[in-house]
Amino acid sequence: MSEDDGSPSTRRRFLAATGAAGIASTAGCSAVLDAFSGDEDDGGGDGPGLIGSGREGRDPPGGTPMAEMPDLSGTLSLYSGRGEPLVGELVSYIENLYDDFEIEPRYNSSTDLVNQLSEEGEASPADVFFSVNSGALGVLADEGLAATLPDEVATMVDSAYRDDDNEWVGTSGRARTIPYNTNQFSEDDIPSDIGAFPDADRFEDVMGWAPSYGSFQAFVTAMRILEGEDATQSWLEGMLDQGIEPYSDEFTVARRIADGELGAGFTNHYYIQRVVDNRDDPPIATAFTEGDAGAIFNVAGAAVVSASDQQDLAANFVRHLLSAEAQEYFATTTFEYPLIPEVEPVGELPTVDELDSPDLDLTKLSDIGPTLELMRDAGIDV
């Protein structure tokens, strides 16, 4: 375990750096950052101050505000595979909008919740399943446990980010990226082809990855689907030959790059944004590959549980997750990609329709078993 992974001394240094940068963060945002630095706490905050306000300098979000959506009333059972430190403020914000509305959340891993929903079947008390990834939503739909969302809800996002039969819809997204240290590399040094990294001498002993991380394994799964097992194993072995350094999580990889200890790496896009948000002009930038596994775009999303006897209430709660306020929350607080076109991502990122992601059924990214076997065969400890 590296020194940044939750040690008290590291936390003090991290907070000191944040203060020196003079960047104002709200209590709610601090809670999110603490959660990702391994020091999750209650934030000591004043509630969801960021919701609807966005980062300083951003224009008010477009899209449909919650005030123009159907009111919510009654008690809604929410099975959330998204962690409370990340989405709890948003859930509470929606609950507190209405006097006679209550949310009963149950937080757990998306996989465990899908298994629970499968066991409960028609007796499940759940109304909505909120997943960290599309794979779990796909399993839910395949098992006949997801209801069809109304068109006016599902079509709020592009068809690429929802189920073909409208049985789930994406609510926010994450892009695979190549973060790089701008003191060591220029943008032109970063290949647009993920397959070029094992053969480029300039990347020897300067790159980092987090092979035990779910998003990394989803990326390797995408490569296995798109390029085949032999090509994927060859790519993994090539990166090991390059001397790539393993880390426990991708936030640490991004911080190491900003520190100058690494020249580049493989991470989701939001870890770079979190580093940028908490330091004064750090030497880190974001690059993307084009049309391959290195550029996959996965989504978190929601589905109405078929066993729910509150289909309208559940669908309207999902609609609220696609409101202007909620999409701005995802953009500015969790640094994910909003999925409605009226809300822009933070930073100098391309919009979601400008990304060159491969054509891939996102639900297939849940097929992790063969990927782990392949990674172990390549000599990676997972």
C-alpha positions in Angstrom: 0.0 0.0 0.0 1.4 3.3 -1.0 1.8 6.2 1.4 -1.1 8.1 -0.2 -3.6 5.4 0.6 -5.3 6.6 3.7 -2.4 7.3 6.1 -3.0 10.3 8.4 0.2 12.0 7.3 -0.8 11.8 3.7 -4.2 13.3 4.5 -2.6 16.2 6.2 -0.3 16.8 3.2 -3.3 16.5 0.8 -5.4 19.0 2.8 -2.4 21.4 3.1 -1.9 21.3 -0.6 -5.6 22.0 -1.1 -5.4 25.0 1.2 -2.3 26.4 -0.4 -4.0 26.2 -3.8 -6.6 28.6 -2.5 -9.4 26.6 -4.2 -12.7 26.9 -2.4 -14.6 23.6 -2.1 -17.9 23.2 -0.6 -18.4 20.8 2.3 -20.3 18.5 0.1 -17.5 18.3 -2.5 -14.9 17.8 0.3 -16.8 14.7 1.4 -16.7 13.4 -2.1 -12.9 14.0 -2.3 -12.3 12.5 1.1 -14.1 9.4 0.0 -11.9 9.0 -3.0 -8.7 9.7 -1.0 -9.6 6.8 1.4 -10.7 9.1 4.3 -14.4 9.0 4.0 -16.2 11.1 6.6 -19.4 13.0 7.0 -17.9 16.1 5.5 -19.1 18.2 8.5 -21.1 20.0 5.9 -24.2 22.1 5.5 -25.9 19.9 3.0 -25.9 19.7 -0.7 -24.7 23.3 -1.4 -23.4 22.5 -4.8 -26.6 21.1 -6.3 -27.8 23.4 -8.9 -25.1 26.0 -8.4 -22.2 24.3 -10.1 -18.5 25.3 -10.0 -17.7 29.0 -10.0 -17.9 30.5 -13.4 -20.2 27.9 -14.9 -23.4 29.1 -16.5 -26.7 27.8 -15.0 -27.3 24.3 -16.3 -29.6 23.6 -19.2 -32.1 20.8 -19.2 -35.4 20.4 -17.3 -35.3 21.6 -13.7 -36.9 19.4 -11.0 -39.6 22.1 -10.5 -40.9 21.3 -14.0 -41.1 17.6 -13.3 -44.0 15.6 -11.7 -44.0 15.9 -7.9 -42.9 12.9 -5.9 -44.9 11.6 -2.9 -45.0 8.5 -0.8 -42.1 6.2 0.2 -39.6 5.0 -2.4 -37.2 2.0 -1.8 -33.9 2.7 -3.5 -31.3 0.0 -4.0 -28.2 2.0 -4.7 -25.0 0.4 -6.0 -23.6 4.0 -6.0 -21.9 4.8 -2.7 -23.6 7.1 -0.2 -20.5 9.4 -0.1 -21.0 10.1 -3.8 -24.7 10.3 -4.3 -26.2 10.6 -0.8 -26.4 14.4 -1.0 -28.2 14.2 -4.3 -30.7 11.6 -2.9 -31.3 13.7 0.2 -31.8 16.8 -2.0 -34.5 15.2 -4.0 -36.2 13.8 -0.9 -36.2 17.2 0.8 -37.8 18.9 -2.2 -41.2 17.3 -1.3 -43.0 17.4 2.1 -44.6 14.0 1.7 -41.8 12.1 0.0 -39.4 9.7 1.7 -36.6 7.7 0.2 -35.4 4.5 1.9 -32.0 3.9 0.4 -30.1 0.6 0.7 -26.4 1.0 -0.3 -24.3 -2.0 -1.4 -22.3 -3.1 -4.3 -24.2 -3.2 -7.6 -23.4 -6.9 -8.0 -24.6 -7.8 -4.6 -27.8 -5.8 -5.1 -28.6 -7.5 -8.4 -28.1 -10.8 -6.7 -30.4 -9.7 -3.9 -33.0 -8.5 -6.4 -32.8 -11.9 -8.2 -33.4 -13.8 -5.0 -36.2 -11.5 -3.9 -38.0 -11.7 -7.3 -41.6 -10.5 -7.3 -41.4 -10.1 -3.5 -38.7 -7.4 -3.7 -39.5 -4.2 -1.8 -37.2 -2.2 -4.2 -38.7 0.4 -6.5 -35.5 1.7 -8.2 -32.1 0.1 -8.8 -29.3 2.7 -9.1 -26.2 1.1 -10.5 -22.5 2.2 -10.7 -22.2 0.5 -14.1 -24.2 -0.7 -17.1 -23.2 -4.3 -16.7 -25.3 -4.8 -13.5 -28.2 -3.0 -15.2 -27.9 -5.4 -18.1 -28.0 -8.4 -15.8 -31.1 -7.0 -14.2 -32.8 -6.5 -17.5 -31.7 -10.0 -18.8 -33.3 -11.6 -15.8 -36.6 -9.9 -16.4 -36.4 -7.8 -13.3 -36.5 -4.3 -14.9 -39.7 -2.6 -16.1 -39.9 -0.5 -19.2 -39.3 3.2 -18.7 -41.7 5.7 -20.2 -40.3 7.1 -23.5 -40.3 10.6 -22.2 -37.9 9.5 -19.5 -35.6 7.1 -21.4 -35.3 9.4 -24.4 -33.8 12.2 -22.3 -30.4 10.6 -23.1 -28.9 9.4 -26.3 -29.8 5.8 -27.4 -26.2 4.8 -27.0 -26.5 5.2 -23.2 -29.8 3.3 -22.5 -31.2 -0.1 -23.0 -32.6 -0.9 -26.5 -35.9 -1.8 -24.8 -35.8 1.2 -22.4 -35.4 -1.1 -19.4 -32.6 1.1 -18.0 -31.1 4.5 -18.7 -27.7 5.9 -18.1 -27.5 8.8 -15.6 -23.8 9.8 -15.8 -20.7 8.6 -17.6 -17.0 8.0 -17.3 -14.4 8.0 -20.1 -11.2 6.0 -20.2 -8.3 8.4 -20.7 -4.5 8.7 -20.8 -3.4 11.2 -18.1 0.1 12.5 -18.7 2.5 14.9 -17.0 2.9 18.0 -19.2 6.5 18.5 -18.0 7.5 15.2 -19.5 5.2 14.8 -22.5 3.4 17.0 -25.0 0.0 16.1 -26.3 1.6 14.9 -29.6 3.7 12.4 -27.6 0.5 10.5 -26.6 -0.6 7.9 -29.2 -4.2 7.9 -30.4 -4.0 4.1 -30.6 -4.0 2.1 -27.4 -2.0 -0.6 -29.1 1.0 1.7 -29.6 1.9 2.0 -25.9 3.8 -1.3 -25.4 6.1 -0.5 -28.4 6.9 3.2 -27.6 10.3 3.5 -25.9 9.4 6.8 -24.4 7.0 5.1 -22.1 9.5 2.6 -20.6 9.5 2.8 -16.8 7.3 5.9 -16.6 3.7 4.6 -16.7 1.3 3.5 -14.0 -2.0 1.5 -13.8 -4.3 0.0 -11.3 -5.0 -3.5 -12.5 -7.2 -4.5 -9.5 -9.6 -1.6 -10.2 -13.0 -2.4 -11.7 -12.8 0.2 -14.4 -9.4 -1.0 -15.5 -10.8 -4.5 -15.7 -13.7 -3.3 -17.7 -11.2 -1.6 -20.1 -9.3 -4.9 -20.5 -12.7 -6.7 -21.0 -13.5 -4.2 -23.8 -10.1 -4.9 -25.4 -10.7 -8.7 -25.1 -14.1 -8.3 -26.9 -12.8 -5.9 -29.5 -9.4 -7.3 -30.2 -9.5 -10.9 -29.0 -7.8 -12.7 -26.2 -4.4 -13.3 -27.9 -4.0 -9.6 -28.8 -5.1 -8.5 -25.3 -2.7 -10.8 -23.5 0.1 -9.6 -25.8 -0.8 -6.0 -24.9 -0.7 -6.7 -21.2 2.6 -8.5 -21.4 4.0 -5.7 -23.5 3.1 -3.1 -20.8 4.7 -5.3 -18.2 7.8 -5.4 -20.3 7.6 -1.6 -20.4 8.0 -1.7 -16.6 4.6 -0.2 -15.8 4.0 0.3 -12.1 0.9 -1.1 -10.4 -1.1 1.0 -7.9 -4.1 0.2 -5.8 -6.4 2.8 -7.4 -6.6 5.2 -10.3 -6.8 8.4 -8.2 -3.3 7.5 -6.9 -2.1 7.0 -10.4 -3.3 10.5 -11.4 -1.7 12.1 -8.3 1.6 10.4 -9.0 1.5 11.8 -12.5 0.8 15.3 -11.2 3.7 14.8 -8.7 6.0 14.0 -11.5 6.7 10.4 -10.3 5.0 9.0 -13.4 4.9 10.3 -16.9 1.5 8.8 -17.9 -1.0 6.2 -17.0 -4.4 4.7 -17.6 -7.4 6.1 -15.6 -10.9 7.2 -15.8 -11.3 10.9 -16.7 -12.6 12.2 -13.4 -9.5 11.3 -11.4 -7.6 13.9 -13.4 -10.3 16.5 -12.8 -10.1 15.8 -9.1 -6.4 16.5 -9.1 -6.9 19.6 -11.1 -9.6 20.8 -8.8 -7.4 20.5 -5.7 -4.1 21.8 -6.8 -2.8 25.1 -8.3 -2.2 24.4 -12.0 -0.8 20.9 -11.7 1.2 19.6 -14.6 -1.3 17.0 -15.7 -3.5 16.8 -18.8 -6.0 14.4 -20.4 -5.5 12.6 -23.7 -7.8 10.1 -25.4 -7.3 7.3 -27.8 -9.6 6.9 -30.8 -12.2 4.2 -31.4 -10.6 1.5 -29.4 -10.8 0.0 -25.9 -8.7 2.8 -24.5 -11.6 5.1 -25.3 -14.6 3.2 -23.9 -17.3 5.2 -22.3 -19.2 3.4 -19.5 -22.3 4.7 -17.7 -23.9 4.6 -14.2 -27.6 4.3 -14.5 -31.0 3.5 -13.1 -33.9 1.1 -13.7 -37.4 0.7 -12.3 -37.7 -2.7 -10.6 -40.4 -4.7 -12.3 -41.7 -6.0 -8.9 -42.5 -2.4 -7.7 -46.1 -1.5 -7.3 -45.2 2.2 -7.6 -44.1 2.3 -11.3 -45.0 5.9 -11.8 -43.3 7.2 -8.7 -40.2 5.1 -9.5 -40.1 6.3 -13.1 -40.4 9.9 -12.0 -37.6 9.5 -9.5 -35.4 8.3 -12.4 -36.6 11.3 -14.3 -35.3 13.5 -11.5 -31.8 11.9 -11.9 -31.8 13.3 -15.4 -32.9 16.8 -14.3 -30.8 19.9 -14.8 -29.8 19.9 -11.1 -28.9 16.3 -10.9 -26.8 16.3 -14.1 -25.0 19.4 -12.9 -24.3 17.6 -9.6 -22.7 14.7 -11.5 -20.7 17.1 -13.6 -19.4 19.4 -10.8 -19.4 17.1 -7.7 -18.5 13.6 -8.9 -16.8 15.0 -12.1 -18.6 12.5 -14.3 -20.0 13.2 -17.7 -23.5 14.4 -17.6 -25.7 12.5 -20.1 -28.2 15.1 -21.1 -26.8 17.4 -23.9 -27.8 20.6 -22.1 -25.2 20.2 -19.4 -21.5 20.4 -20.1 -18.7 18.4 -18.4 -16.3 20.3 -16.3 -12.8 21.3 -17.4 -11.5 21.4 -20.9 -13.0 18.1 -21.8 -14.7 17.2 -25.1 -18.4 16.8 -24.8 -19.8 13.3 -24.8 -20.7 13.4 -28.5 -17.2 14.5 -29.4 -15.6 11.4 -27.8 -14.5 8.7 -30.3 -15.7 5.7 -28.3 -15.8 2.2 -29.9 -19.2 0.6 -30.9 -19.6 -1.8 -27.9 -22.5 -3.2 -26.0 -21.8 -1.8 -22.5 -23.6 -4.6 -20.8 -20.9 -7.0 -22.0 -18.3 -5.3 -19.8 -19.7 -7.2 -16.8 -18.1 -10.4 -18.2 -15.1 -10.0 -15.9 -14.3 -13.7 -15.3 -12.4 -14.4 -18.5 -10.6 -11.1 -18.2 -9.2 -11.9 -14.7 -8.0 -15.2 -16.0 -6.4 -13.5 -18.9 -4.7 -10.9 -16.7 -3.3 -13.7 -14.4 -2.0 -15.6 -17.4 -0.2 -12.5 -18.4 1.5 -12.3 -15.0 -0.6 -9.6 -13.4 -1.5 -10.0 -9.7 -5.3 -9.5 -9.5 
